[in-house]
Amino acid sequence: MREPSYISKRQLKAARWTGASGIGRRVVSALLAAALAFVLPVLAGCGAAAGTTATASSALSITPGISSLDTSCNGCNALNAHGEAVHQFAALLADGTSAQVTWSVAGGDRVAGPGAIDTQGRYTPPGYLTADHAEVTVTAHLEGSTGSIARARLTITPGFLQPLAPENAAVGPGGSVTISGKLAVAGGQAGIHFALAGAASGSGSGAGTLGPTLCDRGAKAFTTCSVTYTAPATLGATAAAYVVAMVSGAAGKASRTATELLLNTAGVTSNPIGHQEMLATMMPLGSSGGNNTDYDARGNTIADCCSGTLGALVQDSGGRQYVLSNNHVLAKSDHAAVGDAIVQPGLIDNNCTPNGAGPGTVPVASLSAWVPLKSPQTNVDAAIAQVASRTMDSAGSILELGARGADGALSAAPPGVSSSGGRGEAANLEMRVAKSGRTTGLTCGGVSAIDLDVAVDYFSDCAETRPYTTKIFTHQVGVSGDRFSDAGDSGSLVVNASNAEPVGLFFAGGTDAAGVGQGVANPAGDVLNALAAVTNGAGFTFVGGADHPVSCLNYGNSTVEKAQGLVLRDEEITRGQQALFAARNMVNPAAGIRGVSVGKSTDHAGESAVVVYVDDRAEPTVPAIIDGVRTVVVSATAEAVALGTAPTDNSGAPPVALAPAVLSHAMRAKDQMGRSLMRVNKGFFGVGVGQSLDNPRDAALVIFVDRNHMPATLPQVLGGVRTRFVVMDRLHVTRSYAAGTSSTRHCTGSSDAPMASRPLALKLR
């Protein structure tokens, strides 16, 4: 997954593949969510470490000597073995060689302490503060010496506890939405600066207006600030605007997070916050939910909790109805018990307070069965819970899956089952799909890969400190699109946007290096068959109604835009120019090849390419590689080529369906080489079949690459098929998890404290 500019990687660990991360369940730390009214008095006497009094020796030094970070580790300079941001210190002798030292930290926040540093000099800041800043002293003590020490200074400021809420929303002409952010500070005067922009980076101008910023500060609660956005009264076309938030007065590289607003001429209003609230009885699906015991306990306190999405209703041959979601959402990755209460909303949306320990949730079902993850014979991440009387809508309605009302809101509606008899349908490439989930609400994307084999990491705890298993799923469905999913959407039903027929069960996802959402779903038919296998042959079907279109909220797909916007390295430019000489020999207007130029590949962002302009009517054959450089095949008129106005990519080209023979060849190549590629190099964690973005008439092997363990070479072609690389963090079920803060406590039953969460780059739940 990418390392976004707005939330540090330390916070975004949930964006990895681990069962929908974000696509998956969200994890929230109760250590941060605990009521500060209880936390602060108890811990006031056990915060900062004592300062060091020894004098630094000129024979020893620390680099960097002065640093400014925030609690989210923005400003940190390295990653640890888990891909989390840390601040790396080095101790040097006078001659510049590395010194063997003992590290320590002192000072810091009066309650949260100074943070932590390991034996390798990797520092992690405290997860929150009780003042606008804290000063930390890092000390290195030369081993074998009685007085040779060196010190470095750190200034720590508050970062964001979680992304803005909501992370995305749809607004019609004149519509408004209130956006809020939470800072990792209880006390002080720190606040949030909101700005309207044309991009998540804060650049450009966005349409609409922002009202005044309102902040709620106190010594016993984390600072929360909000602003109301209002769209223009008229919109000429559907477009995006961004509300960008930064910590006011933060030192160093300040945290930044943004909400994307889809300004639409259709007048549709959609706010995912409605998916996270407690719903009235006879409630629809597509909302926050999970196992009532899905939390980590330390003694008699709850440390953190997890939640996901209650995806859909299924029924057995006897007419009994069940809530369908992921194993890692309902059954805690094989660690639950039959009969466990399933609650709505999930614990993450109730300050980690279980039902029975306080108000805020409703038991809606009892865990019935799950498909075991650790079994080599299983191939889905699914579980069911029998519906309690008069809790769920028996028609199987899903939030926002229906038509637009007079007020612009989308109604709840059942999925379509009339053309499949409730068995769902198979996905195909470029099918438009929709899902309704806890975190991002109703969003739409495209099927980007089929026959996808992918490795997903599972853990036995919400904090993901205890690995459980890494499971390789085969023949899965890949979905991509901006804002398609995030941590907490695990368990969402993925449907065909044209008829609402079930296509898959979303379970893992993340964000790639271009900032595009990448998700994985179990095929719908496979889910039903697997559930039948673990329930002694009970036949299951989806509960729904007549097929109907979905009012797609499409935030776009910026894959091509981001790839074409990259600045190529000098050596790549040289490679492209050299290949251009060989490519000129191909030009033959009579054969349909009108010209060539130098460009950029989208199948592998950052790689040069030879752009080959063709006349589609002639259907010329263009090789995938010329002189070691990828080709980009673009349809263009002879006039545009002659005038130099022809495009250099396929972003504006109409969709092209792959020929059956081309698709079959690619699937054979994937079956022959895909799994071996993953076995040989763990940097490759997924291989499927998709469409080349460099030449849409060609198939491509879609290969998922761990950006923290990049292989030395990335093949341009495998088995005669183009390759297309998706670079991101490894997938694990998606959930959001807050940075641990051992200095805090959250008692079971406390419900008046703020929560912290960090999206995990593809984690379950």
N, C-alpha and C positions, 0 to 999 in steps of 0.2 A: 504494500500500500504506500501511498505517497506520504511524504512528510509535509503536512500542510503548514502554511505560514502562520495560521491563526492559533492553533492549539499545538503544543509541543508533542513530540512523539511519545514522551513519557505519558502524556494524557491519552494518546490515541492508540495505545496498545490494543484496545478492543477492536480496532479496525482491521486486525488481521483475520485470516480465515480461521474461524473456529465456530462455526455454526452461525449463521447469519449475524455480523459485527456491525455488528453493525450491520452487521447484519446478523442478527442473532439476538440473544437476550441481552439486556443491559445489566451491568453490575453496578451497584452503588455502594460506596463505603459508608458504613454506619459509624465508623470511627470519626469521619468528618461530618456525617449527618446527625450525629448525636446532639441532643439538646445542649447547647453551650451553657445554659443555665446550670446544668449539672456538671459539665466538664470543667469549666474554668475554676470554680472554687476548689475542686478536688485536686487539680493538677498545678495550681499556682505555685506550689512549693517544690516541684520536681521538674522544672523546665530546663534552663540552660546549664551547660557544664561549666565548671570553674575555669577561669582563665589561666594561661601559662605565664610563668614569671621569669623563665630563663631568658637570657640574652641571645639574639641570633648571632651566629658565627659567619664571618665573611667567607669561610671555607665551604659554606653550604648555601644554596639558594633554591627558591621555589619559582616555577613558572606555571601559569601566569601569576604575577604578583598581586594584581588588583583586578577584580571581576565584579560585574553586576549581573544578577540573575533574578528570575522570579520563581515563585513556588511551583510553576509548571515546567521549570527548567528551560524556559526560553532564555537564550544566551549561553546555554551549555554547549560544549565543544566536542562531544564524543558520544558514542553509543556503547552500551554494555553488550554482553553476549546474548541478551534477550531482545536487543533492538530498542532498548529504552534509553532516553537521553540522560547523560551524566556529564559532570564537569571534571575533566581529567587534569590532575596536577602532576607535575614531574619535579623531582628533587635532583639537583645537579651539584657536582663538586666544582671546585674552582677551575679545574681543567676542562669543564664542560661534559664530563662523563656522568653517567647515571649513578646515583647514590642509593645505597640500601638504607631505608629509613623506616621508622615507625610513624604512622600518621595519626593525627587527632584533630578534633574540631572543638571550639568553645565559643561562648557567647550565644548569639542567636536570639530567638524570641523567648520571652519570659515563660511562656506556656509550652509552645511547640518545640522549643529547643533549637539547637544549631543545625539540625540535619544530620547526615551520616557520611562517613568516608570509609572506604574499605582499605585493605592492605595494599592495594595497587594504586592508591591515590585517586580513586573515582568517587566523586562527591555527589550526593543527592540532597537537594534542599528540603526543608520541612514542607509538609503539605499545606500548611496554612500559617497565618500570622495573627497576632492580636494588636498590631500597630502598623503604621504605614510602611515601615521598613525595619529591618534587623541587620545588625553588623555581626559577621561571623569571622573568627580567626582560625585559619588553617595552620597547623604546626607540623613540621617534619623534624624528627629527632634522629640524628645519625646513629645507626646501630653500632655498638661497640665504643661509643663515645659518651662521656658524662656531661658534656656541655655544648656540643655542636648542634644547634638547632636553627631552623629558619621558619619564617612566618609569611603567610599571604592573607590578604583581606578580601572579604566578600560582602557585598551589599545585596540583601534579599528584599524584593518587593512582592506584593501580591500578584498572582495570576488568576486566570479564570478557573473556577471549580468545574465547569462543564460548558458545552457549547451554548449559544443563545437558545432561548425557547420562545417560539418554535425555531427549528433550524431552517425550515422552508415553509412557505405558505403561498396560496393563490389569492389574488385580490383583483376585483373587477373595477371598472371606472368609479371613482369616488369612494371606494371601499377603504376600510382601515383595519389595522391589526396592531396589537400591543406586543412589544418584544421586550424580553427581560433577560438580564444576565446576572450571574452570581459570582462574587469574588471570594478568593480564599483569604479573607480577613474578617475578623470579628473585633471591631473597634477601629479607632483612627478615623481619618477623613478621606481615604482613598475612594475613588468613584470610577464610573465608566463614561467615556466619551463616545457618543454615537455619532456617526456620520453617514450620509447618503452617498452611494457610489455606483459606478457602472460595472464594477468587478469586485470579487471577493477580496482582492488585494488592496482595495481602497482607491484604486485609480478610476478616472473617468467620473462622469456625473450621472446620477440616477434620477429618474422622473419621480415627482411626488414631493411631499414635505414631511418633516419630523417635528413633533411637538416638543415641549420641554422635557428634560431628563429628570426623573424623580428617583431618589435614592432612599433606601431604608437602612440606616446604620444603627448599630448597637453593640454593646460589649458582650452580649449573650446570643448573638445571631450573626451569621455571615452577611456581609453587605450585599444587598440586592438593588439593582438599578433598572429602570424600565423607561421606554419611550414609545410613543404611538406614531405609527406611520400612516399617512393618508395618501392614496393614489390620486393622480390627476382626474378631474371630472370627465375628461374625454381621453380616449386612447386611440391613436391611429393604427396601431398594430400590436400584436402580442409581443412582449419584450420582458426582460428581466431587470430588476433593480436590486441593490444590495444595501442592507443596513449593516455597517461595519462598526464593531465595537473594539475599543482599546482601553487599557487601564490608564486612568488619568495620572500623570506624574510618574509613571513607572520608569525605572532606570534601565539602561542597557536595551536589549532587544525585547520590547514589550509584547505581551500576548496580544493576539488579534483573533477575533472570531467574527463570523458574519452570518446573517440570515439572508437567504435568497428568496426574493419575492417574484412570483410569476404574475406579471401584470397582463391580464387577458381581456380581449375585447368581448368574449362571450359572457363576461360578468360572473364567472364562477368564483365562489368564495370557499376556500378550504383552509382549515387550520388544524394541524396534527395534534394540538393540545387537547382537542376533544377526544382523541383516542387514548389519552392517558388518564382521564378522569374516571371517577366511579360513575357507572351508568345506572339508569333506572332498570328495574326488573323487566324480564322479557327482553333482555338486552341483545343487541346485535354483536356479531363477531368483528374481528379486526381491531380489537382493543388490547390494552395492557392486561397482562395476566401471567400466572405462573403458579408454581408449587408453593404452598404456605410455609414450607420448611426450607426454602431455597436461600439459605444464608449461611455464613461462616460464624461460628460462635467461639469466643475465647472466654472460658469460664462461664459466668452468668451474663455475659454481654454479647451483643451482636456486633461483629466487626464489619460486615458488609453483606449485601444481598444482591440477588439477580432476578431479572424478569424478562419476558419476551412478549409474544403476541398470541392471543387465542385466535387461531386462523380461520376455522370453518367448522361446520357440523357434518358429521357422517352418521349413517345409520346402518345397523346390521339387518340380517334377513328377518329378524323378529320385530323390526320397527323401533328398537331401542336406539336412542340418539346419544352421540358422544361428541365432545369437543376434540378437535384435531389440532395438534401443534407438533413441535419437535420433541424428541426424547430429551434433549438438553434443556428444554423449557419446562415441560411437565414432569419429567422423571429424573431430572438432575444428572443427566449422563449416566444412567444405569444405577444411580445411588438412592433412588426413592423407594417407597413401599406402596404396594397396592392399597388403595383406600385413602392415600394422602389427599388432603383438601386442595383443590385448585381454586384460586381466588382471583377476583377482579376488583380493582386493578391489581397489578403485580406489586410485590413488596417495594420495588424501586420507586414506585409512585405513591408510597405511603410511609416514607421515612424509615423503611426497613422494619416496620411494625407488623408482626404477623397477626392474622385474625385470631381473636381470643386474648391478645395482649393489649388491644386497643382498638378504637374504631377506624373506619376508613376503607375496609375491604369487605367483599361479600363472597362467601363460598358458593361457587357456581357448579362444581362438578367434583367427582371423586375419581382419582387415578385408577384406571382399569387395566391397561396393558401398554407395553412399549416394545419396540423392536430393538433388541440388545445391540449396542454399538461395538462391543468387543468381539462379537462373533464374526469369524471370517465368512460366514454364509449370508450375512445380511448386507444390504446395500442402500438403506434409507435411514434417515434420522427422524423417527416419527413415534408418537405416543397418542393415546386416546384416554379420555376421562368421561365417565358416564354423567350426563347432565342431571343436575338436581332439579326437583320439581319447581316449575314456574320461575326459572331464573333466566334462561336463554330463549331467544325467539325461535320457536320450533320450525319456522320456515327457512331458517339458516341465513337470514339477512346479514350482510357485511357492511360496515360503516362506509359510506360514500360510494358504494358500488352502483348506485342508481342514478336517476335522472336529476337534472338541475331544477330546483324549485324557483318560485317567483322571486325569492330573496337572494338567489344566487347560490344557496347552499345545496350540496349534493345529498340526496336521500340515501338511506340504507336500502339495500336490495340483495336478494339471494343470488348466488352464482347461477349461470345457465347450466341446465342439465338435460334439456329437451332433445338435443341432437345426439347425445352420447349415452343416454339412459343412466346418467349419474356416474359414469366411469371416467369422465374427463377425456381429453384428447392429447395427441402427441404434439410436441413443439416442432417447429421448423425454423430454419434460419430466417432472420429478419422479421419474424412474426412480432407484432406489437403486443406487448403483454402489460398487465396492470397488477398491482398488489395494494392491499390496504393493511398498513401495519402500525404498530404502537408509536414509532418514533417519527417517521416521515409521512404518515397518513397515506392518502391515495396518490400513487405516482405510477408513471408508465415508462417503459424502456423497450429495448429490442432484444430478441434472442440472438446472442452473439456467438454462441458455440453449442453444438450438440455432440453427443457421444463423448462427453467430457469426463476424463479420469482426473481426479483431484485428491490430494492428501490434505486432510483437515485435522488440526490438533484439538484434543479434548482434555479437560482438566476435571479433577474431582472436587474442586472448590471454586467459589466465586472469584477469589483473588487470583486464581490461576497460578498458584504456587506449587500445586501437586499435580504433575502430569498424569493423565489417566491412560490415554491411548492416542495414537495417530492412525486414523483410518483412511484407507484409500477407497473412495467411492468411484464406481465406474458407470459410464453411460448416463451422466448427469446433464442438466441443462444450464448453460451459462447465459446470464442476462447482464446487459450493461446500459448505463445511462446516467447522466448527471442527476444527483439527488434521488436516485432510484431507491436506495435503502440506507440504513445506518444501524448502529447498535440498538437492539431492542425490537427490530423487525423480524427476528427469527420466529418461524411458525406461521408467517403470513401465507395465505393462499395466492398463488400466481395464476392469473386467468388470461385467456385470449381476450384482448381488448375489443375485438370485433363482435364477440358473442357471449363473453363472460364465462365460457366453459373452462373448468379447471385444467391447468396445464402442469402445475408442479407445486411443491411445498418448499418454500424458501427456508434455507437453513444456514447458509454461510455467505460471507461477503466482505468487502472492504473497498478501499479507494486506491486506484493505481497512481503511478507517478505523475500522470497528467491531471489528477483530480477527478477522474471519472469513476463512478460507482461500478463495481464488478460484483455480481452475485451469483450464487449457485442454488439450484432447486432440484429436489428429487422429482422425477417424472410422476405425474399424478397416478397413473395406472400402477406403477411399481409400489407406491405408497399403499394403495388399497390391497394389493396382493400380499404385501409383507404383513400388514395388519391381520389379514385372514390367516396367515401362517402361524402367528403367535396367539391366536384366539381359537384354535381347534377348528379352523375352517369356516368360521363365521364370515359370510359374504358381506362386504361393505360397499356402500355407494355414497356419493356426495349428496347432501340435502340441498335442494335448490328449486328453481322454477324454470320458466321459459327463457330461452336464449335472448340476450339483449346486449346492445353495445354499452361500453363503459365510457363515461365522460373523461377521457384521458387528460391527466395533468402531466404534460411532458416538459421537463426542464432542459431537454436537449441532450446532445452528446458532443462534448468538446474534444474528442480524441484527435480528429483531423486538425482542428484549429491549433491545439497545443503542440502537436508534432510539427506542423508547418511553421509555427512561431519560434521554434528553437533555433539558436545560432549554432551553426555547425563548426566543429573544430577545424583548424587549418588543414590538418592532414586529410580530413573527410572531404573538404572542398577540392583538394588536390586529386584525390581518388576519383571523384566525380568528373572532373575536367579531363583526366586521362582516359576514363572510359568513354567519354563523349567522342573522342577520335574514332574509336572502333564502332560506336553506334552510328556514326554518320554514313557508314557503308550500308546500313540497313534501309536508308531512306529510299522509298520507291512508291511514288504516288499511285502508280498504276496498280500496285499490290495492296494499296490501302494504308501505307505508312507515309505520312505527310511531312514529318520532321522530328527532330530530337532537340533536347536542351538539358541543362543540368537542373536538378531539383532536390527534393528531400523525400525520404521514405516515411510513410505513416505506419507501415507494418512494423518497422523498427525505428522508433523516434530517435533522432540524433545521427542517423546514417544517411549519407548522400545517396542520390539516385539519378538515373538517366530517365528523363521524361520522354516517352515515345508517343507522338501524336498520331492518331489513327482515324480512318474512316470506318465507322462501325459496320457500314453496309458491306464492306469487303471482308469483314471478319478475319483480319490478318493474324498470323501466329507471331507472338512476341515472346522471346525467352524471358524467364524470371530474372536472369543475371546476364549482364554484359561486362566482360572483362573484370569479373569479381565485384561488380556493383549492381545493386538491385535496380529493376526497371519499374517505373510508374507509367501505366498505360492510360491515356486520356483521350476521349473522343473530342475532336475539334474540327472546325471547318478549315478549308485550305486558306481562306482569307484571314482568319484569326491567327493561323500559324505564320503566314507571311507578314502580318502586321505586328507580330509579337504580343498579341493580346490574348492568346489562348491560356486557359488556366493551367496551373502546374500540379493540381491535385484533383481528386474526384468528389470534393465536398458538395458541389452543386449538381452532380450527375443524378439522373433518375435511378431508382432502384433497379437492379438487375438480378434475375433469378439464376442460380447456378444450374447448368445443364446436369441432368441426372448422372451421366457418365463421369463428369468432373467431380461431383460430390462422392460417388461410389469409389473413385480412385483415391480420393483424399481419406476416406474412412478406412480403406484397406491399408494405406500408408500409416495411418495413426495406429491401427491395431498391431501392425508389424513393428513399429518403432517407438510408439508413445511410452509404453510402460518401461521399456528398457532405458529410454532416455531419463526417466525419473529415477530408476534404480542406480544408474551410473553416476548421476550427479544430483545431490539433494537440493542444489540450487534451482532445479526444475521441479515444481510441485503440482503441475497440472498440464494436461495436454488434451485438447479437443479439436473439433473440426468446425471451421468458420469460413468466412468470406474474406478474401484479401481486400484490404483497403487501398493497396497500390494498384491492383487490377481487379475490379469487382467481378469480372468474368472468370476469374480463377478462384479456386478454393485455397484455403490456408490452414496449416496446422496452428491452432491458437495455443501458445505455450506460455504458461504462467511462471514467472521468474522471481525468485526471492531477492529483493533488491539489497538485502543485507549480506547475501552470499552469492554475488553475481558470478556465474561461470566464466572461465577465461575466454571461451569462444561461444558465440551464438550463431548457429548455422543458418544460412540464408535459405536453404532448401533441404528438405528431408524426403527421401523416397520420391523425388521428382515433384514435390509439392512445396509451394511457397510457405514460409513461416511468418507468423505474426506474434510479436512478443508483448505480453502484458506484465509490466514490471511493478511489483508491489510487495507488501509484507506478506508472509505466509498466511494462509487462511486458517482461522480458527473460528469457532462459532461466535457469532457477534453478540457482544454485550459490552456495556460500558462499565468501567471500573475505576474508582477513585484511587489516587496515589495513597499508599498506606501512611498513616500518621500514628505511630505507636504512642504518642503522647495524649491521645484522646480516648474516651470511652463512650459507648452508646448503650444504654440499658434497654433490654427488651421492654417494649411498651411505650417508650418515649416517642412522641409523634410531633413535637413542636419545634424540631430543629431543622435547619437547612440540610440539604443533601449535596454531596459532591459526586460527580461521575466523570469518567474519562472514557471516550469511545475506544474500544479495543479494535485493532485493525482486523477484522474478521474473527470474532469470537462467538461462541455459541450463546444463545439466548437472545 
